[in-house]
Amino acid sequence: MTDGSRIADTTAVRARFGARAPVLMETTLLRRRAVDKLGELGPVSDWLFTDEALQQATAAPVALHRAGRLAAAGAVVHDATCSVGTELAALHGSGVRALGSDIDPVRLAMARHNVGSRVDLCRADALRPVTRDTVVVVDPARRRGGRRQFSPEDYQPGLGALFDTYRGRDLVVKCAPGIDFEQVGRLGFEGEIEVTSYRGSVREACLWSAGLAEPGVRRRASVLDRGEQLTDAEPDDCPVAPVGRWIVDPDGAVVRSGLVRHYGARHGLWQLDPDIAYLSGDELPPEVRGFEVLEQLDFDERRLRRALAAADCGAVEILVRGVSVDPDALRRRLRLAGGRSLSVVITRLGTGPAGRAIAYVCRASR
Ligand SMILES: C[S@@+](CC[C@H](N)C(=O)[O-])C[C@H]1O[C@@H](n2cnc3c(N)ncnc32)[C@H](O)[C@@H]1O
């Protein structure tokens, strides 16, 4: 089943396994994809999946992170939308007593195969509680008929219905990272929202009901790539000042959780503008990729092209915040031909008539 052998292999598998050949081949390919996404959970190359179930599965490091937090809380966990068992495997592997349910009998059968007899499973609607004294974890489906659902009321099960069903109980709900936090509040949620990133992209916003939240914490950013966590209980004294040696573009989890100032305060950085998420400092926080400022100019395309050509730039990475510039289109228009790779950070400083767009020509730390 490599690209080169697929046609011949398909013919051979059809001849040997007849009508079961497509399922067999799909399972083989899904297992290969699963190793990258779920490999930390154990021997997933033996697991059963559907394509959609694998797409929906929480990546292993994210599932293990949640499981670690539940283990620390000493919880018995009911995963009420367990699908093929990803989060159950993470919970079990983290020493948490867990059981699972789902409304879909095929996924439950796959979960039984995947997690074995070590975890209890049953078929149930998450909106009809079947356990007591458990922490209920729900990861609602966010697609219907193949289309992504953006409103939390259109999740399956819907967020409002979940809050009503489990009011007063410990509840953890995995949501899309872009979920409207104010809407979540209007639906009656009062706990902590944890935004988690992994491999440089924001993976989810997880709602932890008040009983599971750390006292005084309403927002948390968890950056799994470097094991950093930040909450809104920390100080946010982050000044606004002109650019220093470095520009830092904070991780998406920090930005999405609204903790840019807290992050700046923790690492001795300052904001370039009170409304813009770029930070600056004379030293980079550990393990962070930053941009060393070589030159700054009022943003103007011709002027920027001249500055980059003078710096012998041939490849440019363009970061943009607060100005309407399409980085890909600008990169194409710049038509650079030099030998160096540089980065350009374009942003707005100040608002209204006093606002101006600035371009910082930089060298990336890595
Ligand atoms: C996004 S998937 C969960 C993925 C899972 N957390 C994982 O990491 O593999 C959503 C699951 O919710 C299930 N589901 C949808 N509505 C449900 C309901 N009312 N009650 C129980 N399960 C439901 C679907 O069958 C699906 O398996």
The ligand as an ORCA input file, in Angstrom:
! r2SCAN-3c Opt
* xyz 0 1
  C     -15.860     14.488     18.409
  S     -16.353     12.836     18.666
  C     -15.537     12.415     20.158
  C     -14.110     12.060     19.907
  C     -13.382     11.499     21.094
  N     -13.257     12.451     22.182
  C     -11.980     11.043     20.669
  O     -11.004     11.683     21.059
  O     -11.905     10.059     19.926
  C     -18.024     13.059     19.144
  C     -18.752     11.796     19.531
  O     -20.007     12.176     20.116
  C     -20.949     11.185     19.814
  N     -22.277     11.764     20.062
  C     -22.935     12.696     19.356
  N     -24.112     12.995     19.990
  C     -24.138     12.247     21.112
  C     -25.075     12.123     22.170
  N     -26.202     12.832     22.199
  N     -24.791     11.272     23.163
  C     -23.660     10.524     23.155
  N     -22.753     10.596     22.172
  C     -22.987     11.460     21.157
  C     -20.645     10.807     18.385
  O     -21.151      9.515     18.087
  C     -19.113     10.871     18.380
  O     -18.553      9.601     18.605
*
